[in-house]
Amino acid sequence: MANIKLKEISTRAPKDWNKEETKENLASILAKLNELQNLLYAESQHAILVILQGMDASGKDGVVRKVFTSMNPQGVRVHSFKVPTAEEFSHDFLWRIHGVAPPKGIIQLFNRSHYEDVLVTRVHKLIDEKTVKKRMKAINDFEQLLQEHNNTRILKFYLHISPEEQQERLQERIHDPTKQWKYNERDFEEAKLWDDYMAAYEDCFEYCNDVPWTIVPADQNWYKEHVIAEALLKTLQKLDMQYPGLKKG
């Protein structure tokens, strides 16, 4: 995924995609995911890690709500990564990540993730470029560890929103009473660093691509949700899972 330039990639669905047909297809996919997630939980031989990254208001919470809440809550976990606590900060940057990696049988969602430690910290110059490269290598090694030693399938999604759509959604958080709880004045300050964040993400796509990224056009929620649900469906179907038989003894 070398030399990705986000400004050259559309943030909207392809023109030949029909919104209503896509929504109907999503409903069918979600029904299949519900059964496959139950099978994943019962067999307990594989783990799934779904990483959601994107700028503020790119729709990470919406993906969690629309794609994953129809599944059995016993088998789906969500973790949102905030600013590290004092205890977390006293350890290596992956310490708090490893503690919530998925066990077998579980679909684990990261709403933001270990990538924040080569994005926010880099854009705000809290770490130098030498440290950035070291952390990227550590991330690649960490993701390889999960895959090779715990049978974990990792799906990494970047929710690709346009700056215009982001500003519209941030303004909604001011005026819509149902969204005001999400309002954070710092989001507008972060938006001013858009170009720096795009450059940092593009480096992640190039140097942390042992597990490939999916860049998801995110201006239209119906398309974004379909892309992610379909990718998860294909991943689960490829596992060729079987329900365990009767236990002996």
C-alpha positions as CSV (number, residue, x, y, z in Angstrom):
1,M,0.0,0.0,0.0
2,A,2.9,2.3,-0.7
3,N,2.5,5.9,-1.7
4,I,-1.2,6.2,-0.8
5,K,-2.4,9.7,-1.1
6,L,-5.7,10.1,0.7
7,K,-6.6,13.3,-1.1
8,E,-6.7,11.3,-4.3
9,I,-9.2,8.7,-2.9
10,S,-12.9,9.5,-2.9
11,T,-14.7,9.8,0.5
12,R,-18.0,8.8,-1.1
13,A,-19.6,5.7,-2.4
14,P,-19.1,4.8,-6.1
15,K,-21.8,6.4,-8.2
16,D,-23.3,3.1,-9.4
17,W,-24.2,2.1,-5.8
18,N,-27.8,2.3,-4.8
19,K,-28.5,3.4,-1.3
20,E,-31.7,1.4,-0.7
21,E,-30.3,-1.7,-2.3
22,T,-27.2,-1.5,-0.2
23,K,-29.2,-1.1,3.0
24,E,-31.2,-4.2,2.1
25,N,-28.0,-6.1,1.4
26,L,-26.6,-5.0,4.7
27,A,-29.5,-6.4,6.6
28,S,-28.9,-9.7,4.9
29,I,-25.2,-9.6,5.8
30,L,-25.9,-8.7,9.5
31,A,-28.2,-11.8,9.8
32,K,-25.4,-14.0,8.5
33,L,-22.9,-12.3,10.8
34,N,-25.1,-13.1,13.8
35,E,-24.9,-16.8,13.0
36,L,-21.2,-16.8,12.2
37,Q,-20.4,-14.9,15.4
38,N,-22.3,-17.5,17.4
39,L,-20.3,-20.2,15.6
40,L,-17.0,-18.4,16.4
41,Y,-18.0,-18.2,20.0
42,A,-19.0,-21.8,20.2
43,E,-16.0,-23.2,18.4
44,S,-13.6,-20.9,20.3
45,Q,-10.6,-21.6,17.9
46,H,-10.2,-18.1,16.4
47,A,-10.2,-14.5,17.6
48,I,-11.2,-11.4,15.6
49,L,-9.7,-8.0,16.1
50,V,-11.4,-5.1,14.3
51,I,-9.5,-1.8,14.3
52,L,-11.4,1.4,13.6
53,Q,-9.3,4.5,12.9
54,G,-10.3,7.8,11.5
55,M,-10.6,11.5,12.2
56,D,-13.0,12.9,14.7
57,A,-16.6,12.5,13.5
58,S,-15.7,9.9,10.9
59,G,-18.3,7.6,12.3
60,K,-16.5,5.0,14.4
61,D,-19.2,4.9,17.0
62,G,-21.8,4.5,14.3
63,V,-20.1,1.5,12.9
64,V,-20.0,-0.1,16.3
65,R,-23.7,0.6,16.8
66,K,-25.0,-0.4,13.3
67,V,-22.7,-3.4,12.4
68,F,-22.0,-5.1,15.7
69,T,-24.9,-4.6,18.2
70,S,-27.1,-7.2,16.4
71,M,-24.7,-9.9,17.5
72,N,-24.6,-11.8,20.8
73,P,-23.1,-9.4,23.4
74,Q,-21.4,-12.3,25.1
75,G,-19.1,-12.6,22.1
76,V,-18.5,-9.0,21.1
77,R,-16.3,-6.6,23.1
78,V,-15.6,-2.9,22.4
79,H,-12.7,-0.9,23.8
80,S,-12.2,2.8,23.2
81,F,-8.7,4.1,23.8
82,K,-8.4,7.5,25.5
83,V,-5.4,9.5,26.7
84,P,-3.2,7.0,28.7
85,T,-3.6,6.9,32.5
86,A,-0.7,7.4,34.7
87,E,-0.3,3.7,35.1
88,E,-0.5,3.1,31.4
89,F,1.9,5.8,30.7
90,S,4.5,4.2,33.0
91,H,4.6,1.1,30.8
92,D,5.5,0.6,27.1
93,F,2.9,2.0,24.7
94,L,1.5,-1.5,23.8
95,W,1.0,-2.6,27.4
96,R,-2.5,-1.3,27.6
97,I,-3.3,-2.7,24.1
98,H,-2.2,-6.2,24.8
99,G,-4.4,-6.4,27.9
100,V,-7.5,-6.1,25.8
101,A,-6.5,-8.2,22.8
102,P,-9.3,-10.7,22.0
103,P,-9.3,-14.2,23.4
104,K,-10.4,-17.0,21.1
105,G,-14.1,-17.0,20.4
106,I,-14.4,-13.2,20.7
107,I,-14.8,-10.3,18.2
108,Q,-12.9,-7.4,19.8
109,L,-13.4,-3.9,18.4
110,F,-10.8,-1.2,19.0
111,N,-12.4,2.3,18.7
112,R,-9.1,4.0,18.0
113,S,-6.2,1.8,18.9
114,H,-2.4,1.4,19.2
115,Y,-2.1,3.6,16.1
116,E,-2.9,6.6,18.1
117,D,0.6,6.3,19.5
118,V,2.1,7.0,16.1
119,L,-0.6,9.5,15.0
120,V,-1.5,11.9,17.8
121,T,1.9,11.7,19.5
122,R,3.6,12.3,16.2
123,V,1.4,15.2,15.0
124,H,1.8,17.0,18.3
125,K,5.5,16.2,18.3
126,L,5.4,14.3,21.6
127,I,7.8,11.8,20.1
128,D,10.6,12.1,17.6
129,E,10.8,10.5,14.2
130,K,13.2,7.8,15.4
131,T,10.7,6.8,18.0
132,V,7.9,6.8,15.4
133,K,9.8,4.2,13.3
134,K,10.6,2.1,16.4
135,R,6.9,2.1,17.3
136,M,5.8,1.1,13.9
137,K,8.1,-1.9,13.9
138,A,6.7,-2.8,17.4
139,I,3.2,-2.6,16.0
140,N,4.0,-4.9,13.1
141,D,5.6,-7.4,15.5
142,F,2.6,-7.1,17.9
143,E,0.1,-7.8,15.1
144,Q,2.1,-10.7,13.9
145,L,2.2,-12.1,17.4
146,L,-1.5,-12.0,17.7
147,Q,-1.9,-13.7,14.3
148,E,0.7,-16.4,14.8
149,H,0.2,-17.3,18.5
150,N,-3.5,-16.8,19.1
151,N,-5.1,-17.5,15.7
152,T,-6.3,-13.9,15.5
153,R,-7.6,-12.4,12.3
154,I,-7.1,-8.6,12.2
155,L,-9.2,-6.2,10.1
156,K,-7.9,-2.6,10.0
157,F,-10.3,0.1,8.7
158,Y,-9.5,3.7,8.1
159,L,-12.7,5.7,7.9
160,H,-12.0,8.2,5.1
161,I,-14.1,11.3,5.7
162,S,-13.7,14.6,3.9
163,P,-12.9,17.8,5.9
164,E,-16.1,19.3,4.7
165,E,-18.2,16.4,6.0
166,Q,-16.3,16.4,9.2
167,Q,-17.0,20.1,9.8
168,E,-20.7,19.5,9.1
169,R,-20.8,16.7,11.7
170,L,-18.9,18.7,14.3
171,Q,-21.4,21.5,13.9
172,E,-24.2,19.0,14.4
173,R,-22.8,18.2,17.8
174,I,-23.3,21.8,18.8
175,H,-26.9,22.2,17.6
176,D,-28.4,18.7,17.9
177,P,-29.4,17.9,21.5
178,T,-29.0,14.2,20.8
179,K,-25.4,14.7,19.8
180,Q,-24.3,17.4,22.2
181,W,-22.8,14.9,24.6
182,K,-20.2,14.2,22.0
183,Y,-19.1,17.8,21.7
184,N,-15.5,18.6,22.5
185,E,-14.1,22.0,21.5
186,R,-10.7,20.3,21.0
187,D,-12.1,18.5,18.0
188,F,-12.1,21.8,16.1
189,E,-8.4,22.4,17.0
190,E,-7.4,19.0,15.9
191,A,-9.2,19.5,12.6
192,K,-6.8,22.4,11.9
193,L,-4.0,19.8,11.8
194,W,-5.7,17.9,9.0
195,D,-2.8,17.8,6.6
196,D,-0.4,16.6,9.3
197,Y,-2.8,13.8,10.3
198,M,-3.2,12.7,6.6
199,A,0.6,12.5,6.3
200,A,0.8,10.4,9.5
201,Y,-1.9,8.1,8.3
202,E,-0.3,7.7,4.9
203,D,2.9,6.6,6.7
204,C,0.9,4.0,8.7
205,F,-0.5,2.6,5.4
206,E,3.0,2.3,4.0
207,Y,5.0,1.1,7.0
208,C,2.3,-0.8,9.1
209,N,0.8,-2.8,6.3
210,D,1.9,-6.4,7.1
211,V,-1.8,-6.6,8.0
212,P,-3.4,-4.7,5.2
213,W,-5.6,-1.6,5.7
214,T,-9.0,-1.0,4.1
215,I,-9.6,2.6,3.3
216,V,-13.4,3.1,3.7
217,P,-15.2,6.0,2.1
218,A,-17.1,7.4,5.1
219,D,-19.1,10.4,4.1
220,Q,-22.1,8.2,3.6
221,N,-22.8,6.0,6.6
222,W,-24.8,3.4,4.6
223,Y,-21.9,2.7,2.4
224,K,-19.3,2.7,5.1
225,E,-21.3,0.2,7.2
226,H,-21.7,-2.1,4.3
227,V,-18.0,-2.2,3.4
228,I,-17.0,-3.1,7.0
229,A,-19.8,-5.7,7.5
230,E,-19.0,-7.4,4.2
231,A,-15.3,-7.5,5.0
232,L,-16.1,-9.1,8.4
233,L,-18.5,-11.6,6.7
234,K,-15.8,-12.7,4.2
235,T,-13.3,-13.1,7.0
236,L,-15.6,-15.3,9.1
237,Q,-16.7,-17.4,6.2
238,K,-13.1,-18.2,5.3
239,L,-12.5,-19.7,8.8
240,D,-14.5,-22.8,7.8
241,M,-15.7,-23.2,11.4
242,Q,-17.7,-26.1,12.9
243,Y,-19.9,-26.4,15.9
244,P,-18.3,-28.6,18.5
245,G,-19.9,-32.0,19.1
246,L,-21.0,-33.5,22.5
247,K,-18.3,-33.3,25.1
248,K,-17.0,-36.7,26.3
249,G,-16.5,-37.6,29.9
